[in-house]
Amino acid sequence: MLEVHDTESLAFKYEIALPAKRAQALNYRGLVRASGNGRFVLVQNATPATSITVVDLQQRKVVSEVPTPGCWGILPAASHGSRFSMLCGDGKLATVTLDDSGQVSDRQIGEAVFDADADPWFHHAEQLGDRYWFVSFKGVLTEVDLGGAVAVVKSARPLVGAAGQRAGWRPGGYQPFAIDPSGRWLVVAMHDKGSEGSHKRPARRLWMFDMAAGTRVASAPGQGSVSLTFSRSGQRLQALDGEKGALHVWRWGERGKLTPISSVARAGEAAIHLESHD
């Protein structure tokens, strides 16, 4: 079932029956997303064949199923109300555009943007409008514009220098990086001695970057972080400790200075992901 709740009171409003295909997986952002115009809810399926269920919130019913072989996750465009993209196993981004009735009106697949064998991307992405950022297992940050019918790479740059590569510094976790609402500051959960299969390892350090200058400006203890997110105001950084289950909250200062605000010793049993609604 897809349940709809009031975001202010959390009161239940209504529910819509879904096909028995929904992916039973960790609650990554890209598995259930609203379209840019808020009319459709898009639900990731896996049977294990992949597809997207399209739910029309105006009609309160399922209106279509979009087959998405080899592709995973939902990345809605902001400027086009019924367009979304997906990461594909061959390193490409597929983009689907829906019409007003929730049916596919266009489907495009761009050129390969990453090598899934040599340096795959984390599925977690940070979004500002049509701009999405992805980080690879070896620490390359890529910005992609998903507003058009075909995804366009805007930039790509390594976050780890030569010395860091020799020490095996790599990103790790489930939400291994966060970008503040202004799009200027980037925080990445990093671990050393990284290797094949270490991409979920908790952080030893948090690395802070000035996106405008393209430089690392600060570093702080990792606190075992596996998930990071900024508050909507950009004034706080929040992290989940994947080793102890704790939640840490810091005040975000200029150039990545972190001032502790609070910690919750056990934020939840097997807590993995973070969302901030303040």
C-alpha positions, 0 to 999 in steps of 0.5 A: 500500500502507498499511504498518504499522510499530512506533512504537518500533523502526520495524520493519515489521509488515504491509501492506494493499493500498489502491485505486489512488486515494490522493491523490498530494500533499504529506504534510499531516497530513489525508491519512492519519489514524487514527480516534480509537479507533485502529481505522481508518486513513482515507486521502484519495483523489483521482481527481480525485473525492474520497473516503476509504478506510476501512481496518480495522486489526483485520481488516487490510483495506479495509472501505469507501469514503466519497464526499466530493464537494467536501471534502478532508482528514481531521480525526478527533474524539477523543471519538468513536472513529469520527467525522471531519470535512473542510473543503469548498470552499463554506466548510463543514465536513462530518462523517461518523460510521462504525459498528463495521464502518466503514460510514457511519452518519451524515453532516452538513454545518454552516453555512459557517464561512469564505468561500473566495473572500474569505479561505480557510483553510489546510488545516493545523490544530492539534488538542487533543482535539476542539478544532481551530484553523485560520488564514485567509490573511489571519490570522484564527484560528478554533477549531472543536469537531469532537466532535459530529455537526455542527462548532461554531465556538467562537471567531474572532479576527484576529491582524493589527491595522490597522497590520499589515494596511496593511503586508500582514502575513499567515501563510504556509507549509505548517504556518504555525502551531503551538499548544503542548500546553497550548493556551496559546501560538500561533506563526505564520509571518508575512510582510509585503507579502502579497497574493493567492498569497503564502500559501506565502511563507516567514516574515520574522517569527515572531509569538507569541500568548498564547491565554488573553489573546488578545494578541501577546506576542513576535516573532522573526526568521522564519528563512525558516520554512514549517513549525512544530511544538512538541515533545510536551513543549512545551519546544521549538519546531521550524521548517523553513526553506523557503529553505535547507532547514535545521531550527531548534530553539529552547527555548521560554521564558515568553511566547515567548522563544526560545533556540537549541538547534541547527540542521541545515544541510540537514535533507532534500532538499525537506523540507516538513512537520514532526512531533515524536514526543518 
